[in-house]
Amino acid sequence: MILAVSIGNSHITFGVHGKEGWLRRFRIQTVQAKTPDEYSVLFGGLLASAGIAPDAVDSLIMASVVPPLTAAIGETVGGLTGREPLLLSHGLDTGLRILTENPAEVGLDLVANAIAAYAMFGGNCIVVDFGTALSFTAVAAGGELRGVAIAPGLASAVDSLAGDTAQLPRIPLAPPPCAIGRNTVHSMQAGVVLGYVGLTESLISRMRAELGGTAQVVVTGGHSRLMAPLLGVGAAHEPWLTLEGLRIVAERNRGKG
């Protein structure tokens, strides 16, 4: 079995993959102040609740965009499973070539997303990740990660409005009943939620043109469930895309942990 762990800025996702597919997947909040002992209770308890024995894991892979937590989580899952974690890095065999000016700048979560998306589609594709940041990762046929676009995430946009203005509140992220808001909450939801639909569709259109005119789209991330139904671009929705990319890398690099 493979245990895959993705450490993100807002959430840590992890899951166990066996011969029949994904057994269970979990999402917990990222808290940098937690100790390895505290994370051990969380990881161990969730795995136990799913009836998964950590010592049955024979392959362990991690990706992290939160350096202060990488060692703590590595110690946690390594201790639970008795395995040395394989850390996703730009030097591993991923099946993709990163053609940006500085490949090391590309976030490892975006790399994992791109790996999974290319495995899904086998050609031009775009990953839209509605996470702490809103990111767009373009992959070309032949397995070339061409580049990325990054914007503030939806929650960051709301926090900025509420924090930088005297009379605008923090609002729930939900589609408004119409684009012309008639109260403060609906007005902000129209600007943020519907505004981000326009932003997303526009960037997808531009990226498709730069990839040659066509590209499949997959959306993922914490706010993807909210946004996916609103997009008019024929996007697939895969909330656990990052873990699937990590699974693929673990399979390609068995024995390197």
C-alpha positions in Angstrom: 0.0 0.0 0.0 1.1 3.6 -0.7 0.6 6.4 1.8 0.7 9.8 0.1 0.8 13.0 2.0 0.5 16.6 0.6 1.4 19.4 3.0 -0.3 22.6 1.8 -0.6 26.1 3.3 -4.2 25.6 4.5 -4.7 21.9 4.6 -2.8 18.6 4.8 -4.3 15.9 2.6 -3.3 12.3 2.9 -4.6 8.9 1.7 -3.8 5.2 1.4 -3.8 3.5 -2.0 -4.0 -0.3 -2.3 -4.5 -2.8 -5.1 -8.2 -1.9 -5.5 -7.6 1.9 -5.5 -7.8 4.5 -2.9 -8.9 3.0 0.5 -9.4 6.3 2.3 -8.4 10.0 1.9 -8.4 12.7 4.6 -8.1 16.4 4.9 -6.9 18.2 8.1 -6.0 21.8 8.8 -2.4 22.9 8.5 -1.2 24.1 11.9 2.5 24.9 12.0 2.5 25.1 15.8 1.6 21.4 16.2 4.3 19.0 17.3 5.1 15.6 15.7 3.4 14.0 18.7 0.2 15.9 18.0 0.2 15.1 14.3 0.9 11.5 15.2 -2.3 11.3 17.2 -4.2 12.9 14.2 -2.7 10.7 11.5 -2.8 7.5 13.6 -6.4 8.1 14.8 -7.8 8.8 11.3 -6.0 5.7 9.8 -7.3 3.6 12.7 -10.9 4.9 12.1 -10.6 3.6 8.5 -9.3 0.2 9.7 -5.9 0.8 8.1 -2.8 -0.5 9.9 0.1 1.9 9.3 2.6 -1.0 9.3 0.8 -2.4 6.2 2.1 0.6 4.2 5.1 -0.4 2.1 5.6 2.9 0.2 5.5 6.4 1.6 5.6 9.7 -0.4 5.3 13.3 0.6 5.1 16.7 -1.0 5.4 19.9 1.0 5.0 23.6 0.3 5.4 24.4 4.0 9.1 23.9 4.8 8.7 24.3 8.6 6.3 21.3 8.7 8.2 19.0 6.3 10.4 17.4 8.9 7.7 17.2 11.6 5.2 15.4 9.3 8.0 13.3 7.9 8.9 12.2 11.4 5.2 11.5 12.1 4.4 9.4 9.1 7.8 7.7 9.1 7.3 6.7 12.7 3.8 5.4 12.2 4.7 3.3 9.1 8.3 2.4 9.8 9.2 3.7 6.3 11.5 6.4 5.2 9.4 9.1 3.3 10.2 9.7 -0.4 10.0 13.5 -0.8 8.8 14.7 -4.1 11.5 16.8 -5.7 12.4 18.2 -9.1 15.1 15.5 -9.3 12.8 12.5 -9.2 11.4 10.6 -12.2 8.0 12.3 -12.6 7.3 11.6 -16.2 7.2 15.4 -16.9 9.7 17.9 -18.2 9.4 21.3 -16.5 10.2 23.9 -19.1 9.9 27.1 -17.0 12.9 29.4 -16.7 13.6 28.1 -13.2 12.0 24.7 -12.6 12.9 24.7 -8.9 10.4 27.6 -8.5 7.4 25.5 -9.5 5.5 24.4 -6.3 5.7 20.7 -5.7 1.9 20.6 -5.3 1.5 22.0 -8.8 4.0 19.5 -10.1 2.0 16.6 -8.5 -1.3 18.1 -10.0 0.3 18.3 -13.4 1.5 14.7 -13.2 -2.0 13.5 -12.4 -3.7 15.6 -15.0 -1.3 14.5 -17.8 -1.9 10.9 -16.8 -5.7 11.5 -17.0 -5.7 13.2 -20.4 -2.4 12.2 -22.2 -2.3 15.5 -24.0 -2.7 19.3 -23.6 -4.3 20.0 -20.2 -4.7 22.8 -17.7 -5.0 22.3 -13.9 -6.9 24.9 -12.0 -6.3 24.7 -8.2 -8.7 26.7 -6.1 -6.5 26.6 -3.0 -5.0 29.2 -0.7 -3.8 30.7 -4.0 -5.6 30.2 -7.3 -3.1 28.6 -9.7 -3.3 27.5 -13.3 -0.7 24.9 -14.5 -0.4 24.4 -18.3 0.9 21.0 -19.6 1.5 20.3 -23.2 1.3 17.1 -25.2 4.6 15.2 -24.7 4.6 15.7 -21.0 5.9 19.3 -20.9 4.9 21.5 -17.9 5.0 24.8 -19.8 4.3 27.2 -16.9 1.9 28.6 -14.3 -0.4 31.5 -13.6 -1.1 32.5 -10.0 -3.7 34.8 -8.4 -4.9 35.3 -4.9 -7.3 32.6 -3.6 -10.9 33.3 -3.0 -10.6 33.4 0.8 -7.6 35.7 0.4 -9.7 38.1 -1.7 -12.5 38.1 0.9 -10.0 38.6 3.8 -8.4 41.5 1.9 -11.7 43.3 1.3 -12.8 42.8 5.0 -9.4 43.7 6.4 -8.8 46.8 4.2 -12.2 48.4 4.3 -14.2 49.8 7.2 -17.7 48.6 6.3 -17.2 45.3 4.4 -17.6 42.1 6.4 -16.2 38.7 6.0 -18.8 36.7 4.0 -19.5 33.1 3.3 -18.2 32.0 -0.1 -21.3 31.0 -2.1 -22.8 31.8 -5.4 -25.1 34.9 -5.2 -28.6 34.8 -6.6 -27.6 37.3 -9.3 -24.7 39.4 -10.6 -26.3 42.6 -9.5 -26.1 42.4 -5.8 -28.8 44.2 -3.7 -27.2 43.8 -0.3 -23.6 43.8 0.9 -23.2 40.1 1.1 -24.6 39.4 -2.3 -22.6 42.2 -3.8 -19.4 40.8 -2.4 -20.3 37.3 -3.5 -21.0 38.6 -7.0 -17.6 40.4 -7.1 -15.6 37.5 -5.6 -17.3 34.3 -6.7 -18.7 35.4 -10.1 -15.7 37.6 -10.7 -13.4 34.6 -10.2 -15.5 32.6 -12.6 -14.7 35.3 -15.2 -11.0 35.4 -14.2 -10.8 31.6 -14.4 -12.5 31.2 -17.8 -10.4 34.1 -19.3 -7.1 32.6 -18.2 -8.1 29.1 -19.4 -9.0 30.6 -22.8 -5.7 32.4 -23.1 -3.7 29.3 -22.0 -5.6 27.1 -24.5 -4.7 29.5 -27.3 -1.0 29.4 -26.2 -1.1 25.5 -26.1 -2.3 25.4 -29.7 -6.0 25.9 -29.4 -7.2 23.0 -27.3 -6.6 21.7 -23.8 -8.6 19.6 -21.3 -9.2 21.2 -17.9 -9.4 19.7 -14.4 -10.2 21.7 -11.3 -9.0 20.8 -7.8 -8.4 22.4 -4.4 -10.4 23.3 -1.3 -12.9 25.6 -3.1 -13.2 23.5 -6.3 -16.5 22.1 -5.2 -17.9 25.6 -5.1 -16.4 26.8 -8.3 -16.5 23.7 -10.6 -20.3 23.9 -11.3 -20.1 27.6 -12.2 -17.4 27.2 -14.9 -18.5 27.0 -18.6 -15.3 25.4 -19.8 -16.2 21.7 -19.6 -13.8 21.0 -16.7 -13.4 17.7 -14.8 -13.5 17.9 -11.0 -10.9 15.9 -9.1 -10.6 17.2 -5.4 -7.8 14.7 -4.6 -5.7 15.4 -7.7 -2.5 16.1 -5.8 -2.6 12.7 -4.0 -3.1 10.9 -7.3 0.0 12.7 -8.7 2.0 11.6 -5.7 0.8 8.0 -6.1 2.0 8.0 -9.7 5.4 9.3 -8.6 5.6 6.7 -5.9 5.0 3.9 -8.4 7.7 5.3 -10.7 10.2 5.6 -8.0 9.7 2.5 -5.8 12.8 1.7 -3.8 14.2 5.2 -3.8 12.8 6.3 -0.4 
